[in-house]
């Protein structure tokens, strides 16, 4: 009966019943025996499921000159009837949201290579090399942002637990949905993003994430916290989602720390806290003003690992005053 209710809500778009927290099998349970698994090339295969799901690849770029950008491919299937594919790119402007360069384009004549690890469409290609250690991303789909980038991981990739997946459903042996994340936490990037105004040299550091929401996204998660940090010697990533009440408002947090050549720690015993917030002027959501993120666990050789990142958000006028003082 619960399976029927879940299927109905997927097709009709209605809110799911409250199944309770036992209806999500968090990936955190896998970490009791397997804290994380290093990725192999086969783990980067596109699943291209034939039921409602959203599958994505995201690359977050931090160039040596301070430029921040993102490129993303979204492969979405609705009820196994209609598939859409979208390529997105964004160059962030620290001067304010209205100045970001955002491009989003539907793709045609799309498909995968025989291994399901590389993607092709008209004017877009995301190609994984033979060793499974480097992606090339090329896009000429939008003249406002021509993309030609190469991402090479400098540390191992990982997925938390055995397969990086939390499952949804009242019968753990027959789940009706899932959530999966896998990461290349530390990469080097080379190449360009060319706009009508400027050619951006994106040489620097990057994060790669492959994700699968094997159900309607708003049924799986009601809210998210996400962080990527790329320092001179260390990288950090954290991805946290909290389910709707239908799955007991359960929080799942996966993340890790890496340096060149090694994973320092990866697991699910992390936390993200908004230590200060205020009402967002544009909606009813609380806007975080200060955050604290904690990674806590053990390295591969059993040593205790703890990392804390705290950040307070400053208004643009405060930043201008700070610069004048300096």
Buried (B, 14 or more C-beta within 10 A) or exposed (E): EBEEBBBEBBEEEEEBBEBEEEBBBBBBEBBEEEBBBEBEBEBBEBBBBEBBBBBBBBBBBBBEEEBBBBBBBBBBBBEEEEEEBBBBBBBBEEEEEEEBBEBEBEBEEBEBEEBBBBBBBEBBBBBBBEEBBBBBBBBBBBEBBBBBBBBBBBBBBBBBBEBBBBBBBBEEEEBBBBBBBBBBBBBBBBBEBBBEEEEBBBBBBBBBBBBBBBBBEEBBBBEEBBBBBBEEEBBBBBBBBBBBBBBBEBBBBBBBBBBEEEBBBBBBBBBBEEEBBEEEEEEEEEBBBEBBBBBBBEBEEEEEBEBEBEBEEEEEEEEEEEEEEE
